Amino acid sequence: MIKFKINPLTQKKIKRFRTIKRGYYSFLLLSLILGLSLFGELMVNSRALIVSYNGKLYFPTYGAIITGKTFGLEYGYETNYRELRDKFKSSSSSDWLVMPIVPWNPYENDLKEGAFPPLPPDSSVGHFLGTDTTGRDILARLFYGFRIAILFSFLLVAVNYSVGISIGSAMGYIGGKFDLFFQRLIEIWSNVPFLYIIIIISSIITPSFFSLIFIMLMFGWMFMTWQLRTSTYKEKAREYVLAAKSLGASDARIIFKHIIPNTISVIVTFVPFSVASGIAALTSLDYLGFGLPAPTPSWGELLKQGTANLNAPWIVSSVVVSMILVLMMITFIGEAVREAFDPKKYTTYE
């Protein structure tokens, strides 16, 4: 059985983080929301969770499409489970089903005769935050939009940091012409207007989740590169690096096994703010129309609808409040992490 032992210094940092209540509780709440979003189909979905029909149980949520004829309806396409629920309630049979809390998916249009969307909140039909300009449930689009935005941001941070840490540590460790080359490259590349590149690429191809990741990676790796370059320059002059060299350790081993683990405090303190930046960047691109293609659930697209339809305040208010709460929690977490991992609090002088 493998046992993981946490370094006593790391334990102190975690303990310090837990004492910063604002950041710690924000971390717990955001983790809960993220965990729920990963299984969002169990709470926000037009498919039933469980259907009991003629003594047989069905679980449509994550399974294949079940046609209406399976449940005695007249059509052969996917079952409308809200109608099926009403049918079960009006009949005297023992059949039943359980729907999610929000019985709508983010792509489904709810158009009512004599009423034009957007429609205000109506809990009787499950539109707790109303509908947008095409009749889609706002809460469903907010929920799935959050999942896409947070996963996009996490993946973006992972690839940006992987490239930035690798190049930055190599710049600081190798130095010389290698360092000068990448310095000049970064100085030139950082002056390229990012938004114009997005506009040009979006006019040629339809952006996708991974193509946007790649485009933003082209510009996002430079920040962490500078940070790791500075930290590596400082760390490579320490005694443990000299000891590793004298023992015959390779440069790659020294960088990835010794220097980077000792600069982890620099890396960790920037992660929450980078996540917030990624969410804001995707929302901004979607708002401008250069982000993910329709009908992908998006906070930016909802914000665009809300600002264009101020007579439907439930649209803009829902997305603005959601963004404020999520970004505020991430900021609180970032402040707490920065405070907990402050190297000045745990410095050992020789």
LINQUI-V597446 format. One record per residue. N is the residue number from 1. RES is the residue in one letter. SS is DSSP state (h for helix, s for strand, l for the rest). PSI is psi in radians with two decimals (none if undefined). OMEGA is omega in whole degrees, 0 to 359 (none if undefined). Layout:
BEGIN
N;RES;SS;PSI;OMEGA
N;RES;SS;PSI;OMEGA
END
This chain:
BEGIN
1;M;l;2.23;182
2;I;l;2.25;177
3;K;l;2.31;179
4;F;l;2.18;178
5;K;l;2.23;180
6;I;l;2.33;178
7;N;l;2.39;180
8;P;h;-0.60;178
9;L;h;-0.69;177
10;T;h;-0.65;176
11;Q;h;-0.69;177
12;K;h;-0.70;180
13;K;h;-0.73;178
14;I;h;-0.72;178
15;K;h;-0.71;177
16;R;h;-0.71;178
17;F;h;-0.71;181
18;R;h;-0.43;179
19;T;h;-0.30;178
20;I;l;1.55;193
21;K;h;-0.71;183
22;R;h;-0.78;179
23;G;h;-0.67;183
24;Y;h;-0.80;180
25;Y;h;-0.54;174
26;S;h;-0.68;178
27;F;h;-0.77;180
28;L;h;-0.76;182
29;L;h;-0.77;180
30;L;h;-0.66;177
31;S;h;-0.69;178
32;L;h;-0.80;180
33;I;h;-0.73;179
34;L;h;-0.74;178
35;G;h;-0.73;178
36;L;h;-0.66;182
37;S;h;-0.52;179
38;L;h;-0.44;177
39;F;l;0.68;185
40;G;h;-0.49;181
41;E;h;-0.34;179
42;L;h;-0.21;181
43;M;l;-0.55;182
44;V;s;1.79;186
45;N;l;2.61;177
46;S;l;-0.12;177
47;R;l;2.53;178
48;A;l;2.67;176
49;L;l;-0.81;180
50;I;s;2.40;173
51;V;s;2.22;174
52;S;s;1.98;183
53;Y;s;2.13;181
54;N;l;0.68;177
55;G;l;0.06;180
56;K;s;2.44;181
57;L;s;2.43;176
58;Y;s;2.54;178
59;F;l;1.48;189
60;P;l;-0.31;193
61;T;l;-0.94;183
62;Y;l;0.15;182
63;G;l;-2.94;179
64;A;l;2.92;179
65;I;l;2.33;176
66;I;l;2.12;184
67;T;s;2.83;180
68;G;h;-0.52;181
69;K;h;-0.44;178
70;T;h;-0.57;182
71;F;h;0.39;175
72;G;l;0.28;177
73;L;l;2.97;190
74;E;l;-0.18;185
75;Y;l;2.79;184
76;G;l;0.11;176
77;Y;l;-3.05;188
78;E;s;2.47;183
79;T;l;2.38;169
80;N;l;1.78;189
81;Y;h;-0.39;175
82;R;h;-0.72;176
83;E;h;-0.68;179
84;L;h;-0.67;177
85;R;h;-0.77;179
86;D;h;-0.62;178
87;K;h;-0.77;179
88;F;h;-0.70;181
89;K;h;-0.62;182
90;S;h;-0.26;181
91;S;l;2.90;181
92;S;l;0.18;182
93;S;l;2.96;179
94;S;l;0.15;179
95;D;l;2.59;181
96;W;s;2.89;175
97;L;s;2.80;179
98;V;s;2.15;178
99;M;l;2.74;173
100;P;l;2.92;180
101;I;l;-0.78;175
102;V;s;1.85;188
103;P;l;0.67;180
104;W;l;2.54;173
105;N;l;2.86;188
106;P;l;-0.12;182
107;Y;l;-0.05;190
108;E;l;2.31;179
109;N;s;2.30;177
110;D;l;1.62;183
111;L;l;2.22;183
112;K;l;2.51;180
113;E;l;2.26;179
114;G;l;0.06;179
115;A;l;2.44;182
116;F;l;2.35;178
117;P;l;2.73;5
118;P;l;2.53;180
119;L;l;2.52;182
120;P;l;2.92;179
121;P;l;2.42;180
122;D;s;1.74;183
123;S;l;-0.36;182
124;S;l;-0.47;179
125;V;l;0.07;176
126;G;l;0.13;176
127;H;s;1.41;187
128;F;l;-0.41;176
129;L;l;0.27;179
130;G;l;-2.96;180
131;T;s;2.84;180
132;D;l;-2.89;187
133;T;l;-0.23;177
134;T;l;0.19;176
135;G;l;0.24;179
136;R;s;2.55;183
137;D;s;2.21;184
138;I;h;-0.73;181
139;L;h;-0.70;178
140;A;h;-0.73;181
141;R;h;-0.57;174
142;L;h;-0.80;184
143;F;h;-0.87;180
144;Y;h;-0.52;175
145;G;h;-0.66;176
146;F;h;-0.78;181
147;R;h;-0.76;179
148;I;h;-0.76;183
149;A;h;-0.75;184
150;I;h;-0.67;177
151;L;h;-0.68;176
152;F;h;-0.80;182
153;S;h;-0.76;178
154;F;h;-0.78;180
155;L;h;-0.70;179
156;L;h;-0.76;178
157;V;h;-0.72;181
158;A;h;-0.82;182
159;V;h;-0.67;177
160;N;h;-0.79;182
161;Y;h;-0.62;178
162;S;h;-0.83;180
163;V;h;-0.82;183
164;G;h;-0.73;180
165;I;h;-0.75;181
166;S;h;-0.87;182
167;I;h;-0.74;182
168;G;h;-0.77;179
169;S;h;-0.61;177
170;A;h;-0.68;177
171;M;h;-0.81;182
172;G;h;-0.59;184
173;Y;h;-0.79;183
174;I;h;-0.79;179
175;G;l;-2.71;175
176;G;h;-2.49;183
177;K;h;-0.60;178
178;F;h;-0.81;179
179;D;h;-0.79;181
180;L;h;-0.68;180
181;F;h;-0.85;182
182;F;h;-0.51;174
183;Q;h;-0.85;180
184;R;h;-0.70;179
185;L;h;-0.79;181
186;I;h;-0.72;180
187;E;h;-0.70;179
188;I;h;-0.84;185
189;W;h;-0.56;181
190;S;l;-0.28;179
191;N;l;-0.08;176
192;V;l;2.23;182
193;P;l;1.98;185
194;F;h;-0.78;184
195;L;h;-0.66;179
196;Y;h;-0.67;178
197;I;h;-0.75;179
198;I;h;-0.77;181
199;I;h;-0.76;181
200;I;h;-0.82;181
201;I;h;-0.69;181
202;S;h;-0.46;178
203;S;h;-0.30;180
204;I;h;-0.80;181
205;I;l;2.80;174
206;T;l;2.06;183
207;P;l;2.48;174
208;S;l;3.08;181
209;F;h;-0.87;185
210;F;h;-0.51;177
211;S;h;-0.62;175
212;L;h;-0.69;176
213;I;h;-0.80;182
214;F;h;-0.76;181
215;I;h;-0.77;181
216;M;h;-0.45;174
217;L;h;-0.61;181
218;M;h;-0.48;182
219;F;h;-0.28;189
220;G;h;-0.21;185
221;W;l;-0.29;190
222;M;h;-0.59;183
223;F;h;-0.90;181
224;M;h;-0.46;177
225;T;h;-0.80;179
226;W;h;-0.74;181
227;Q;h;-0.80;182
228;L;h;-0.55;177
229;R;h;-0.83;180
230;T;h;-0.80;182
231;S;h;-0.67;181
232;T;h;-0.68;176
233;Y;h;-0.70;181
234;K;h;-0.73;185
235;E;h;-0.56;186
236;K;l;-0.23;178
237;A;l;-0.02;182
238;R;l;2.85;187
239;E;h;-0.62;184
240;Y;h;-0.51;177
241;V;h;-0.75;177
242;L;h;-0.68;178
243;A;h;-0.73;179
244;A;h;-0.70;178
245;K;h;-0.75;182
246;S;h;-0.43;178
247;L;l;0.01;176
248;G;l;0.27;179
249;A;l;2.49;179
250;S;l;2.85;180
251;D;h;-0.71;180
252;A;h;-0.71;179
253;R;h;-0.70;180
254;I;h;-0.73;182
255;I;h;-0.91;189
256;F;h;-0.40;182
257;K;h;-0.34;185
258;H;h;-0.96;187
259;I;h;-0.90;183
260;I;h;-0.79;177
261;P;h;-0.49;179
262;N;h;-0.07;174
263;T;l;0.27;185
264;I;h;-0.55;180
265;S;h;-0.61;177
266;V;h;-0.73;182
267;I;h;-0.86;186
268;V;h;-0.66;184
269;T;h;-0.40;181
270;F;h;-0.26;186
271;V;h;-0.91;182
272;P;h;-0.69;180
273;F;h;-0.57;176
274;S;h;-0.63;176
275;V;h;-0.80;178
276;A;h;-0.69;179
277;S;h;-0.67;179
278;G;h;-0.72;178
279;I;h;-0.80;180
280;A;h;-0.66;180
281;A;h;-0.81;179
282;L;h;-0.73;178
283;T;h;-0.74;180
284;S;h;-0.76;179
285;L;h;-0.73;178
286;D;h;-0.67;179
287;Y;h;-0.68;181
288;L;h;-0.19;179
289;G;l;0.22;181
290;F;l;0.26;182
291;G;l;-2.43;183
292;L;l;2.50;184
293;P;l;2.65;174
294;A;l;2.62;2
295;P;l;0.62;181
296;T;l;2.27;177
297;P;l;2.25;187
298;S;l;2.37;175
299;W;h;-0.66;180
300;G;h;-0.71;179
301;E;h;-0.69;176
302;L;h;-0.70;179
303;L;h;-0.66;178
304;K;h;-0.75;176
305;Q;h;-0.75;183
306;G;h;-0.74;180
307;T;h;-0.43;178
308;A;h;-0.20;181
309;N;l;1.19;181
310;L;l;-0.21;174
311;N;l;-0.12;174
312;A;l;1.31;188
313;P;h;-0.31;182
314;W;h;-0.35;179
315;I;h;-1.02;184
316;V;h;-0.63;182
317;S;h;-0.66;182
318;S;h;-0.77;182
319;V;h;-0.62;179
320;V;h;-0.78;178
321;V;h;-0.73;179
322;S;h;-0.78;180
323;M;h;-0.76;180
324;I;h;-0.81;182
325;L;h;-0.81;183
326;V;h;-0.83;181
327;L;h;-0.57;178
328;M;h;-0.74;178
329;M;h;-0.74;180
330;I;h;-0.68;178
331;T;h;-0.74;177
332;F;h;-0.72;178
333;I;h;-0.77;180
334;G;h;-0.74;178
335;E;h;-0.72;180
336;A;h;-0.71;178
337;V;h;-0.76;179
338;R;h;-0.71;179
339;E;h;-0.74;183
340;A;h;-0.60;183
341;F;l;0.26;178
342;D;l;2.00;184
343;P;h;-0.40;181
344;K;h;-0.39;180
345;K;h;-0.32;185
346;Y;h;0.72;181
347;T;l;2.40;176
348;T;l;2.09;181
349;Y;l;2.45;180
350;E;l;none;none
END
